[in-house]
Amino acid sequence: MRETTRRRRNALSGAAALLGAAALVVSAAPAGAAPAAPGSHAAGEDTKTPVLVDGIRERAPAARTAAGAARGYLAARKDRYRIADPGRDLRPAGTLTSGGRETVRLQQTHHGVPVLGGQYIVRMERKDGRRTVTGTSGHYFTGLRTAVTAEVDDALAVERAVGAVRQDLDARAFGAGPDEEDKDTPLTGTSHGLVVVPNGTGVLTRHVTVRGTDPAHGEPVLREVYIDARAGYPVLQYSGVRTFGAPGTTATRSPAAPGPSAPGTAAAQGRAARALAGEPAPGVTGSGVRLDGTTVPLGVTHDDSRDVYVLRDRTRIQSAPDNVLATWDARGRWVSDLSGTWPDGLQEFGSPGPQFGTEATESGAVDAHWAAGQVYDYYRTKFGRDSLDGHGMTVNSLVGATNYGLPYVNAFWDGQKMVYGSGDAEYRPLSAALDVVGHEMTHGVIEHSAGLVYAGQSGAMNEALADYFGNAIESDARHLSMDDPDAGLLGETLCRTKDARDCAIRDLNDGRTTAGSFLGVGFGTDSGGVHLNSTIFAGALWDIREELGPDLADAVVYKALTEYLTPLDGFTQGRDAVVAAAKQLGAGAKKVAAVRKAFTAHGIVPQWEQALGIDSDVLLSRVNTYDTHLGAGGGWWVASNSDESGSEPYSVWAGRTDGKGQLRLMSPNDGRYHVNPATDGKTVVWQAHGPSGVDILARPLAGGPVRTLWHGRSVGTALGVDGDVVAFAYNNYGGRAGVAYLSLKDPSNVVTIGGGTYHRSTFPSVSNGKIVYQDRRRVSAVYESTTRLIDVATGEEKVVQEAAPGTSLGPTAITGDHVYWLLDTVGQNGTTALRRAALDGSGIIDLSPETGPGALAVSDVTASADAVTMVARTPSPELTNATLAKLWQFTPDRKGDGMQRSRVSCNRGEQLSAAAAGGTRVVWLDGTTGVSDVVTRARPTGKCA
């Protein structure tokens, strides 16, 4: 039954889902859907509950609380809202009260388990003790059917989550340099219990937060990982750190200079609260000089325990006398020690008197403290909002963070506090820009209101709203006219020597649109494009500010954020929310039309995703999977896929590379996740992940029984088959990498290499009875890194090449004539080389050099007898379409004495998991349309504009 459904569905194309995590953004009604009276009514997809009802005035039942009235109202109108039992399945998640208005947020649960992004809003007016409902919005998933009994406990979920993050970091950072002490990347996980991911009928997961450090950039790692609670496989992963610039880009855009290097030690959360406990000292007005030379007043307090004045403002938050705006000295602290934790020994900036001097100026502390007050005042004065949570929470700013003691040019909100980087020779400390401070503090406002998930379209809207309000606050403070060409710039005041336009990190007037600029990427890249695509939405908001004027536009956007938007909203729901908010504020027909026009000008219209085109042939659309690779060989391709909604565990499918014929289901439907398949055109092999570990399975393409070849605790992604030989990467407990190979004729005889503390092996490839892999072992107290070749028939092993000291070795490929591999020499600014040699190790050349013109950051390689294709990025401190992962192919030139390089496809967006399919044909996962599609081209396109 399931196979028949799949075949019918796979004949279709143009479906939409997020690349890397299916169905995380919920679509609005199809274009042309008829509104339902009374008021305006927008139906949702995959739910019977409307995503927006507005323009109504209906009596709410009497209740003691606003939440009780809201749930009673929904229960009384089941014919419209289709919520069977609001009292049971909707938990109060906060009520915003403003004047006579009440906005109630309700969190959906399924059999008592919270639903990710399942949040519904009821808007009411209260007068004379009676409540009138004026509208509703959000996502209540009516199709959930999953059972809520877990087979994976917290301990295993944490292990799998940490392993998934470590594997992702290692795969993307093999060029970070070898770890000479063989220390694994330090990562820790904390389980938060069961959560239903609302794909289709629902996926029961365990939510785990993983913390640590990215080995490539030293950036803090704070990942939200969702592990299938029955099979133990990661079905979703995204960042919990809201940075001003994309990690690894802005943070490394300028040459590093030596700086303080003493690391901070992690401590229990709440250090700030303990430091501020006790009888509050009276607030004092002090002063300091900002980095732009202006003297500003500062709210300060005398700390009797230190006998100094500290940057602790007690003058603003009146609702909670113990809560303050505080600015802390994080100089010499590594940014990796500050994300999601509070280090021991951290102190507020101090001064002998209330006038803070040069040290506080140059560190950016004066700017941070003054700007935090400006942002607080903006939200309090304009909207009556008391601090980031609306209830007077303490605002903590940490200033001067470094990247392992080197300059850190970025800033972030981690859910608890703002952290500002030290800056460098060109960029001032990140707190020196009011729009940056406004941006980061607005992330806190968003977290305590709409809670937009920081991934994909919802994450891009999160960034867009932070940009909008950050820029609005700065524009007002600097008295910039909306028609000023610099009004839309963010971070333009940070540079010491560059002019504003060259310095700016983003420009809200960049004119980007969905049709011309949207970049589809996986969640491993910029959390699914949260910075890459943010100015599409933010640009529309900024145009609205110019058309409506600052005061009305700010009120409209704030109302949309706090009273309409919910965690999984995408661009289309964002448009609907802003339009509805404008109507509610009485903007008038012309101004509401201007709001619609602004979104339309930026391509944010219903079903906009379907207008994005590609130059390749789609073999399988909407691949609803996370973190699984393709395989190809012998005229066939293989890929993992879920059902259309993404709710079923993944299965392996095979198809012909020319697109003809029916797809073949290769794996059993047994509740495990079947991923990372490979084929030689005769046999398909793949990994099956379940609660007891991982199996390597095999099945003939022509059909037959599924065979178990190997069972272990953990594996890498590399897996290959050629004829009788299967080779794969595995991991021992603790993540120590090894390579294994076996014969299909006798799978019990498994040969393993590496997997030890002082001997690790990675990146195997197999062809024509030979295996190439990367090896690193300690010999006489010295580590040697080598590319090695094994002849399986004879057992003979040879070193193709020994790497020079300080070199990291990456993925490999092998054909009947050549060996290919990637390498990185530390200090080459992120570029890597694609190297080729004959099977005997002779004729070594670099097809793609590591240095010089045209050098690329190559991350993967695949080869046929006629061509070699690499996945590579153009190195740049900026993250743009040109710097996303693209496919490049080398083929013999016409003279036959060299190789020519060309682009496989000019598709916009990310291109990943390339698999050589014979000749020059390549199959890959393409993210151009904002979904993950299996596509192919028979020959390279050549040059791209």
Secondary structure, DSSP 4 states (H G I P E B T S, - for coil): -HHHHHHHHHT-------TTSTT-SPP-PPTTPPP-SSSEEEPPTT-SS-SEEEEEEEEPPP-SSHHHHHHHHHHHTHHHH--S-HHHHEEEEEEEEETTEEEEEEEEEETTEEEEEEEEEEEEEEETTEEEEEEEEE---TT-------SS-HHHHHHHHHHHHHHHHHHH-GGG---TT-PPP-EEEEEEEEEEE-STT-EEEEEEEEEEE-TTT--EEEEEEEEETTT--EEEEEE--EESS-TTTGGGSS-------PPPPP--TTHHHHHT-SSPPPEEEEEEE-TTS-EEEEEEEEETTTTEEESEE-SS--SSTT--EEEEE-TT-BGGGTTTS--TT-EE-EESSSB--HHHHHTTHHHHHHHHHHHHHHHHHHH---STTSS---EEEEEEEBBTTB----EEE-SS-EEEE---SSBPPGGG-HHHHHHHHHHHHHHTTT---SSHHHHHHHHHHHHHHHHHHHHHHTT--TTSTTTTEESTT-BSSS-HHHH-SEETTS---HHHH-----TTTHHHHTTTTHHHHHHHHHHHHHHH-HHHHHHHHHHHHHHT--TT--HHHHHHHHHHHHHHTT--HHHHHHHHHHHHHTT--TTGGGG---SSEEEE-----SS---EEETTEEEEEE--TTS-SPPEEEEEETTS-S--EE-S--SSSEEEEEEE-SSEEEEEEEETTEEEEEEEETT----EEEEEESEEEEEEEEETTEEEEEEE-TTS-EEEEEEESS-TT--EEEE-SSSEEEEEEEEETTEEEEEEEEEETTEEEEEEEEEETTT--EEEEEEPPTTEEEEEEEE-SSEEEEEEEETTSTT-BEEEEEETTS-S-EEEE-SSSTT-BEEEEEEE-SS-EEEEEE---SS--GGGS-EEEEEEE-TTSSSEEEEES---SS-EEEEEE-STT-EEEEE-TTSS-EEEEESS--B---
